[in-house]
């Protein structure tokens, strides 16, 4: 079944207008953990990028178990987009340069080459969109 264009546009708009996303990982005991992160870049609704310290608990969790979820919401309109997929921890300079922002040197004193600076790349496989008391499950390819 082809996704309704209106719903597809709502999903894309929610993602585009979100300033923060809630990122979930799985801890060593198998429990979900959640952290809010700034939205920096995305290639499409399928691929999302975030930056963090390589030494963080979250990066370590993704290195052990790449299963992840990313949640975007508009609490004023009761809209939510949950994407499930895999998170990669990248240390390649090209990705670090892509996400580098003025002011990051506070966290990474050695700049883009700081060994503790890394990029998280999330690749969505499926999702759920909530709005108007309705949930819509979808494969990510329906929105691409």
C-alpha positions in Angstrom: 0.0 0.0 0.0 1.4 3.4 -1.0 1.7 6.0 1.8 -0.7 8.9 1.7 1.2 12.0 0.4 -0.3 14.2 3.2 1.1 11.8 5.9 4.4 11.6 4.1 4.7 15.4 4.1 3.8 15.6 7.8 6.5 13.1 8.6 9.1 15.0 6.6 8.0 18.3 8.1 8.2 16.9 11.7 11.7 15.7 11.0 12.8 18.9 9.3 11.5 21.2 12.0 12.8 19.3 15.0 15.7 20.9 16.9 16.2 17.9 19.2 15.8 14.2 18.9 15.6 11.5 21.6 18.1 8.7 20.9 17.7 5.3 22.5 20.2 2.6 22.9 20.4 -0.7 24.7 22.5 -0.9 27.8 24.7 -3.9 29.0 21.7 -5.4 30.9 19.4 -5.2 27.9 17.4 -2.2 29.1 16.6 0.8 26.8 18.2 4.1 27.6 17.3 7.5 26.1 19.1 10.8 25.6 18.1 14.0 23.9 20.6 15.2 21.3 20.7 18.2 18.9 19.6 17.5 15.4 22.5 18.5 13.1 22.3 16.8 9.7 20.4 14.2 7.7 20.7 12.9 4.2 17.1 11.8 4.1 14.5 10.4 6.4 16.5 7.2 6.3 19.9 8.6 7.4 20.5 10.9 10.4 23.7 12.2 12.0 24.5 13.2 15.5 27.8 14.1 17.3 29.1 13.1 20.7 32.1 12.1 22.6 33.6 8.7 21.8 34.1 8.1 25.5 30.4 8.5 26.3 28.2 5.7 27.6 26.0 6.0 24.5 28.8 5.6 22.0 30.1 2.5 23.9 26.5 1.0 23.9 26.2 1.5 20.2 29.6 -0.1 19.6 28.4 -3.2 21.5 24.8 -3.2 20.1 23.9 -1.0 17.1 20.1 -1.4 17.6 18.6 2.1 18.1 15.6 4.3 17.9 15.3 8.0 17.2 12.2 9.9 18.2 11.2 13.3 17.0 8.1 15.1 18.4 6.0 18.3 18.3 4.4 18.3 21.7 2.2 21.3 20.8 0.5 19.3 18.1 0.8 15.9 19.7 2.8 14.5 16.8 5.5 11.9 17.1 7.8 10.1 14.8 9.7 7.0 16.0 12.3 5.5 13.8 14.0 2.1 14.4 17.2 1.0 12.9 21.0 0.8 13.4 23.4 3.3 14.8 27.1 3.4 13.7 29.9 5.1 15.5 32.1 6.9 13.0 35.5 8.5 13.5 36.3 9.3 9.9 37.5 12.9 9.4 35.0 13.5 6.6 32.0 12.9 8.9 33.5 14.8 11.7 34.1 17.8 9.4 30.5 17.5 8.1 29.1 17.9 11.6 31.6 20.3 13.0 30.0 23.6 14.3 31.5 26.8 15.7 31.7 26.4 19.5 32.4 22.6 19.5 36.0 23.4 20.6 34.6 23.8 24.1 33.9 20.0 24.1 36.7 19.0 21.7 39.8 21.2 22.4 41.8 19.5 19.6 39.2 20.5 17.0 37.8 18.2 14.4 40.8 15.8 14.9 40.1 15.4 18.6 40.2 11.7 19.4 37.2 11.9 21.7 35.0 13.5 18.9 32.8 11.1 17.0 29.7 11.0 14.8 26.7 8.8 15.2 25.1 7.7 11.9 21.6 6.3 12.3 20.0 4.3 9.4 16.3 3.9 9.8 14.6 0.6 8.8 11.0 1.2 9.9 9.0 3.8 11.8 5.8 4.8 13.5 4.0 8.1 13.1 1.5 9.3 15.7 -1.0 12.1 15.2 -4.7 12.6 15.7 -5.1 9.6 18.0 -3.7 7.3 15.2 -0.6 5.3 14.9 0.8 4.4 11.4 3.5 1.8 11.2 5.6 1.9 8.0 8.8 0.7 6.3 11.2 3.5 5.8 11.2 2.9 2.0 7.5 4.1 1.9 8.7 7.6 2.9 11.9 7.8 0.9 
